[in-house]
Amino acid sequence: MRISHVPLRLATGAYILNSGLDKRGMDRDSAAGIQGMAANAIPRLGTMAPEQFGKAVSVGEMALGAALLTPFVSPLVAGAALAAFSGGLLQTYRKTPGMTRDDGVRPTQDGLSLAKDVWMFATGLALVLDGLIDDAKGAAKSTKKATRKKAKAIKKALPV
């Protein structure tokens, strides 16, 4: 993990983990309220029992928060999970009536709490891009090393 990832992962991971912890044991009405907003973006979520939905959201947020806080989880995996999670929140923001102004993008006062998730989405994308770059660099190093090793073996095998 790069040192530059620490503030990104620490801030978002702690925030999401805390949110998941706060949702443990959520009452039926609270879960149904969150579920109703989520179902605007992903209609299939509306078919779950509210208690089941609330538990799934809580566990999912705790797992994502923990993954972001765990240094050995690759930036690619942590970033992809964060981008997927925050992308779902942004879709909820976009699809829930009253969250955006007439242009469908800028938030209303009610939409501010979800619109800020664009920063989590950007953080997820940054981690994914760094993970892809690091993976590509690692693959290039491995290829270069293997090529040198083969060249040495061929040179050694050739008669002088």
C-alpha positions as CSV (number, residue, x, y, z in Angstrom):
1,M,0.0,0.0,0.0
2,R,1.3,3.4,-0.9
3,I,1.6,6.0,1.9
4,S,-0.6,8.3,-0.2
5,H,-3.4,5.7,0.2
6,V,-3.4,5.9,4.0
7,P,-5.5,9.1,4.4
8,L,-7.9,8.0,1.7
9,R,-8.4,4.6,3.1
10,L,-8.4,5.7,6.7
11,A,-11.0,8.5,6.3
12,T,-13.4,6.5,4.1
13,G,-12.9,3.2,5.8
14,A,-13.5,4.7,9.3
15,Y,-16.6,6.6,8.1
16,I,-18.1,3.6,6.4
17,L,-17.3,1.2,9.2
18,N,-18.9,3.6,11.7
19,S,-22.0,3.9,9.5
20,G,-22.3,0.1,9.4
21,L,-21.9,-0.2,13.1
22,D,-24.6,2.4,13.7
23,K,-27.0,0.4,11.5
24,R,-26.7,-2.8,13.6
25,G,-30.1,-3.6,15.1
26,M,-31.8,-0.9,13.0
27,D,-35.6,-0.9,13.6
28,R,-38.0,-2.0,10.8
29,D,-39.2,1.5,10.0
30,S,-35.6,2.9,9.6
31,A,-34.6,-0.1,7.4
32,A,-37.7,0.3,5.3
33,G,-37.0,4.0,4.8
34,I,-33.4,3.3,3.6
35,Q,-34.7,0.4,1.5
36,G,-37.3,2.6,-0.2
37,M,-34.6,5.0,-1.4
38,A,-32.3,2.1,-2.5
39,A,-35.2,0.5,-4.4
40,N,-35.5,3.7,-6.4
41,A,-32.1,2.9,-7.9
42,I,-32.2,-0.9,-7.8
43,P,-35.9,-2.0,-7.8
44,R,-35.0,-5.6,-6.8
45,L,-34.0,-4.4,-3.4
46,G,-37.6,-3.6,-2.6
47,T,-38.5,-7.3,-2.6
48,M,-36.4,-8.0,0.5
49,A,-37.8,-7.9,4.0
50,P,-36.8,-4.6,5.6
51,E,-35.1,-6.3,8.5
52,Q,-33.1,-8.5,6.1
53,F,-32.2,-5.4,4.0
54,G,-31.1,-3.5,7.1
55,K,-28.9,-6.3,8.2
56,A,-27.3,-6.7,4.8
57,V,-26.6,-2.9,4.6
58,S,-25.0,-3.0,8.0
59,V,-22.8,-6.0,7.3
60,G,-21.9,-4.7,3.9
61,E,-20.8,-1.4,5.3
62,M,-18.8,-3.0,8.1
63,A,-17.1,-5.3,5.6
64,L,-16.2,-2.5,3.2
65,G,-15.0,-0.3,6.0
66,A,-12.8,-3.0,7.4
67,A,-11.4,-3.8,3.9
68,L,-10.4,-0.2,3.4
69,L,-8.8,-0.1,6.8
70,T,-6.8,-3.3,6.3
71,P,-3.4,-2.6,4.7
72,F,-3.0,-6.0,3.0
73,V,-6.2,-5.6,1.0
74,S,-5.0,-4.4,-2.4
75,P,-5.9,-0.9,-3.5
76,L,-7.4,-2.5,-6.6
77,V,-9.8,-4.6,-4.6
78,A,-10.6,-2.0,-1.9
79,G,-11.0,0.7,-4.6
80,A,-13.3,-1.4,-6.7
81,A,-15.5,-2.2,-3.7
82,L,-15.6,1.4,-2.7
83,A,-16.4,2.6,-6.2
84,A,-19.2,0.0,-6.5
85,F,-20.7,0.9,-3.1
86,S,-20.5,4.7,-3.7
87,G,-21.7,4.3,-7.3
88,G,-24.9,2.6,-5.8
89,L,-25.3,5.5,-3.4
90,L,-25.0,8.0,-6.3
91,Q,-27.5,6.1,-8.3
92,T,-29.9,6.3,-5.3
93,Y,-29.2,10.1,-5.2
94,R,-29.9,10.4,-8.9
95,K,-33.1,8.3,-8.9
96,T,-34.8,9.5,-5.7
97,P,-37.3,12.2,-6.3
98,G,-36.5,15.5,-4.6
99,M,-32.7,14.9,-4.3
100,T,-31.7,16.8,-7.4
101,R,-32.7,20.1,-8.9
102,D,-34.4,20.4,-12.2
103,D,-31.2,19.7,-14.1
104,G,-31.0,16.2,-12.5
105,V,-27.4,16.7,-11.3
106,R,-27.0,19.5,-8.8
107,P,-28.4,18.6,-5.3
108,T,-31.3,20.1,-3.5
109,Q,-30.9,20.7,0.2
110,D,-32.3,17.2,0.8
111,G,-29.9,15.7,-1.7
112,L,-26.7,17.1,-0.1
113,S,-26.3,14.1,2.2
114,L,-26.1,11.7,-0.8
115,A,-24.4,14.0,-3.3
116,K,-21.3,14.1,-1.1
117,D,-20.8,10.4,-2.0
118,V,-19.2,11.6,-5.2
119,W,-16.0,12.0,-3.2
120,M,-16.1,8.4,-2.1
121,F,-16.6,7.4,-5.7
122,A,-13.5,9.4,-6.8
123,T,-11.5,7.9,-3.9
124,G,-12.5,4.4,-5.1
125,L,-11.5,5.2,-8.7
126,A,-8.1,6.7,-7.6
127,L,-7.4,3.4,-5.6
128,V,-8.4,1.3,-8.6
129,L,-6.2,3.3,-11.0
130,D,-3.2,3.1,-8.6
131,G,-3.8,-0.6,-8.2
132,L,-3.9,-1.1,-12.0
133,I,-0.7,0.9,-12.5
134,D,1.1,-1.0,-9.7
135,D,0.0,-4.3,-11.2
136,A,1.2,-3.3,-14.6
137,K,4.5,-2.1,-13.2
138,G,4.9,-5.4,-11.3
139,A,4.1,-7.4,-14.4
140,A,6.7,-5.4,-16.4
141,K,9.3,-6.0,-13.8
142,S,8.6,-9.8,-13.8
143,T,8.8,-9.9,-17.6
144,K,12.0,-8.0,-17.6
145,K,13.5,-10.2,-14.9
146,A,12.4,-13.4,-16.8
147,T,13.9,-12.1,-20.0
148,R,17.2,-11.4,-18.3
149,K,17.2,-14.8,-16.8
150,K,16.5,-16.5,-20.2
151,A,19.3,-14.4,-21.8
152,K,21.8,-15.5,-19.1
153,A,20.8,-19.2,-19.6
154,I,21.1,-19.0,-23.4
155,K,24.5,-17.2,-23.1
156,K,25.7,-19.8,-20.6
157,A,24.5,-22.7,-22.9
158,L,26.3,-21.3,-26.0
159,P,29.8,-22.6,-26.7
160,V,32.5,-20.0,-26.4
